[in-house]
Amino acid sequence: MTIQAINVRNQFRGKVKHITEGDVVSEVEIDTPGGIVASVITTRSVKELGLVPGTEVVALVKATEVSIAKL
Protein backbone atom coordinates (compact mmCIF):
# COMPACT_ATOMS: atom_id res chain seq x y z
CA MET A 1 0.00 0.00 0.00
CA THR A 2 1.29 3.45 -0.83
CA ILE A 3 0.63 6.71 1.00
CA GLN A 4 -1.45 7.86 -1.99
CA ALA A 5 -3.80 4.89 -1.45
CA ILE A 6 -4.75 6.03 2.05
CA ASN A 7 -7.89 8.16 2.33
CA VAL A 8 -6.62 10.63 4.92
CA ARG A 9 -6.58 14.30 3.96
CA ASN A 10 -4.64 15.61 6.94
CA GLN A 11 -1.07 14.57 6.24
CA PHE A 12 1.90 16.25 7.90
CA ARG A 13 5.38 15.51 6.58
CA GLY A 14 8.26 15.83 8.99
CA LYS A 15 11.10 14.15 10.82
CA VAL A 16 11.02 12.19 14.04
CA LYS A 17 12.30 14.54 16.74
CA HIS A 18 12.06 12.36 19.85
CA ILE A 19 10.76 8.95 20.92
CA THR A 20 9.74 8.15 24.50
CA GLU A 21 9.74 4.37 24.44
CA GLY A 22 7.65 2.30 26.83
CA ASP A 23 7.19 -1.43 27.25
CA VAL A 24 3.96 -1.51 25.23
CA VAL A 25 3.41 1.96 23.76
CA SER A 26 5.73 4.79 22.77
CA GLU A 27 5.23 8.51 22.18
CA VAL A 28 6.69 9.74 18.90
CA GLU A 29 7.23 13.48 18.40
CA ILE A 30 7.41 14.64 14.78
CA ASP A 31 8.83 18.02 13.80
CA THR A 32 6.71 19.43 10.94
CA PRO A 33 6.74 22.84 9.25
CA GLY A 34 3.60 23.70 11.27
CA GLY A 35 5.01 22.57 14.62
CA ILE A 36 5.30 19.39 16.65
CA VAL A 37 2.83 16.55 16.09
CA ALA A 38 2.84 13.80 18.73
CA SER A 39 1.43 10.29 18.43
CA VAL A 40 1.21 7.31 20.75
CA ILE A 41 1.79 4.05 18.86
CA THR A 42 2.83 0.58 19.91
CA THR A 43 6.50 0.07 20.65
CA ARG A 44 6.35 -2.90 18.29
CA SER A 45 5.35 -0.52 15.47
CA VAL A 46 8.21 1.83 16.34
CA LYS A 47 10.63 -1.07 15.95
CA GLU A 48 9.00 -2.52 12.80
CA LEU A 49 9.04 0.92 11.11
CA GLY A 50 12.65 1.47 12.20
CA LEU A 51 11.80 4.85 13.71
CA VAL A 52 14.68 6.81 15.21
CA PRO A 53 15.25 10.55 15.55
CA GLY A 54 15.81 12.01 12.10
CA THR A 55 13.64 9.48 10.24
CA GLU A 56 11.48 11.17 7.59
CA VAL A 57 7.82 10.29 8.12
CA VAL A 58 4.31 11.44 7.36
CA ALA A 59 1.77 11.79 10.18
CA LEU A 60 -1.70 10.78 9.01
CA VAL A 61 -4.46 12.34 11.10
CA LYS A 62 -8.06 11.14 10.90
CA ALA A 63 -10.23 12.35 13.74
CA THR A 64 -13.90 11.64 14.31
CA GLU A 65 -14.22 14.15 17.14
CA VAL A 66 -12.82 17.51 18.09
CA SER A 67 -13.30 18.77 21.65
CA ILE A 68 -13.43 22.47 22.51
CA ALA A 69 -12.96 24.09 25.90
CA LYS A 70 -13.74 27.71 26.78
CA LEU A 71 -10.73 29.82 27.77
Phi and psi restraints in degrees (value plus and minus 20) as a CYANA .aco file:
   2 THR   PHI    -122.9   -82.9
   2 THR   PSI     143.7   183.7
   3 ILE   PHI     -78.5   -38.5
   3 ILE   PSI     -57.4   -17.4
   4 GLN   PHI     -83.0   -43.0
   4 GLN   PSI     -43.8    -3.8
   5 ALA   PHI    -102.4   -62.4
   5 ALA   PSI     -25.6    14.4
   6 ILE   PHI    -113.5   -73.5
   6 ILE   PSI     109.8   149.8
   7 ASN   PHI    -108.7   -68.7
   7 ASN   PSI      49.0    89.0
   8 VAL   PHI    -151.5  -111.5
   8 VAL   PSI      98.3   138.3
   9 ARG   PHI    -100.8   -60.8
   9 ARG   PSI     -50.9   -10.9
  10 ASN   PHI    -108.8   -68.8
  10 ASN   PSI      75.8   115.8
  11 GLN   PHI    -141.7  -101.7
  11 GLN   PSI     108.5   148.5
  12 PHE   PHI    -141.5  -101.5
  12 PHE   PSI      91.3   131.3
  13 ARG   PHI    -100.7   -60.7
  13 ARG   PSI     124.0   164.0
  14 GLY   PHI    -195.8  -155.8
  14 GLY   PSI    -186.8  -146.8
  15 LYS   PHI    -144.3  -104.3
  15 LYS   PSI     123.9   163.9
  16 VAL   PHI     -82.2   -42.2
  16 VAL   PSI     105.0   145.0
  17 LYS   PHI    -115.0   -75.0
  17 LYS   PSI     -64.9   -24.9
  18 HIS   PHI    -174.8  -134.8
  18 HIS   PSI     126.2   166.2
  19 ILE   PHI    -146.7  -106.7
  19 ILE   PSI     104.3   144.3
  20 THR   PHI    -123.3   -83.3
  20 THR   PSI      82.5   122.5
  21 GLU   PHI    -109.2   -69.2
  21 GLU   PSI     111.7   151.7
  22 GLY   PHI    -135.0   -95.0
  22 GLY   PSI     159.0   199.0
  23 ASP   PHI     -85.1   -45.1
  23 ASP   PSI     -59.9   -19.9
  24 VAL   PHI    -133.2   -93.2
  24 VAL   PSI     -64.7   -24.7
  25 VAL   PHI    -143.8  -103.8
  25 VAL   PSI     136.1   176.1
  26 SER   PHI    -153.0  -113.0
  26 SER   PSI     129.1   169.1
  27 GLU   PHI    -118.9   -78.9
  27 GLU   PSI     107.0   147.0
  28 VAL   PHI    -133.7   -93.7
  28 VAL   PSI     101.9   141.9
  29 GLU   PHI    -120.6   -80.6
  29 GLU   PSI     108.5   148.5
  30 ILE   PHI    -136.1   -96.1
  30 ILE   PSI     107.5   147.5
  31 ASP   PHI    -108.7   -68.7
  31 ASP   PSI      93.8   133.8
  32 THR   PHI    -135.5   -95.5
  32 THR   PSI     146.3   186.3
  33 PRO   PHI     -78.2   -38.2
  33 PRO   PSI     -47.2    -7.2
  34 GLY   PHI    -110.1   -70.1
  34 GLY   PSI     -23.8    16.2
  35 GLY   PHI     109.8   149.8
  35 GLY   PSI    -188.2  -148.2
  36 ILE   PHI    -105.3   -65.3
  36 ILE   PSI     112.6   152.6
  37 VAL   PHI    -135.2   -95.2
  37 VAL   PSI     110.0   150.0
  38 ALA   PHI    -135.5   -95.5
  38 ALA   PSI     125.0   165.0
  39 SER   PHI    -161.0  -121.0
  39 SER   PSI     125.0   165.0
  40 VAL   PHI    -126.3   -86.3
  40 VAL   PSI      97.7   137.7
  41 ILE   PHI    -150.5  -110.5
  41 ILE   PSI     148.2   188.2
  42 THR   PHI     -87.2   -47.2
  42 THR   PSI     127.5   167.5
  43 THR   PHI     -83.6   -43.6
  43 THR   PSI     -53.3   -13.3
  44 ARG   PHI     -78.8   -38.8
  44 ARG   PSI     -62.9   -22.9
  45 SER   PHI     -85.2   -45.2
  45 SER   PSI     -58.7   -18.7
  46 VAL   PHI     -77.0   -37.0
  46 VAL   PSI     -66.5   -26.5
  47 LYS   PHI     -89.0   -49.0
  47 LYS   PSI     -64.1   -24.1
  48 GLU   PHI     -84.7   -44.7
  48 GLU   PSI     -54.9   -14.9
  49 LEU   PHI    -100.8   -60.8
  49 LEU   PSI     -32.0     8.0
  50 GLY   PHI      48.2    88.2
  50 GLY   PSI      14.8    54.8
  51 LEU   PHI     -94.5   -54.5
  51 LEU   PSI     108.6   148.6
  52 VAL   PHI    -164.4  -124.4
  52 VAL   PSI     140.4   180.4
  53 PRO   PHI     -73.2   -33.2
  53 PRO   PSI     113.8   153.8
  54 GLY   PHI      79.5   119.5
  54 GLY   PSI     -33.9     6.1
  55 THR   PHI     -86.4   -46.4
  55 THR   PSI     110.7   150.7
  56 GLU   PHI     -98.4   -58.4
  56 GLU   PSI     109.8   149.8
  57 VAL   PHI    -160.9  -120.9
  57 VAL   PSI     152.2   192.2
  58 VAL   PHI    -148.1  -108.1
  58 VAL   PSI     108.4   148.4
  59 ALA   PHI    -111.4   -71.4
  59 ALA   PSI     103.0   143.0
  60 LEU   PHI    -124.1   -84.1
  60 LEU   PSI      98.8   138.8
  61 VAL   PHI    -134.3   -94.3
  61 VAL   PSI     100.3   140.3
  62 LYS   PHI    -153.0  -113.0
  62 LYS   PSI      86.2   126.2
  63 ALA   PHI    -131.2   -91.2
  63 ALA   PSI     120.0   160.0
  64 THR   PHI    -120.5   -80.5
  64 THR   PSI     -26.2    13.8
  65 GLU   PHI    -170.1  -130.1
  65 GLU   PSI     121.0   161.0
  66 VAL   PHI    -146.8  -106.8
  66 VAL   PSI     105.4   145.4
  67 SER   PHI    -117.5   -77.5
  67 SER   PSI     125.6   165.6
  68 ILE   PHI    -149.4  -109.4
  68 ILE   PSI     115.2   155.2
  69 ALA   PHI    -141.2  -101.2
  69 ALA   PSI     122.8   162.8
  70 LYS   PHI     -96.3   -56.3
  70 LYS   PSI     115.0   155.0
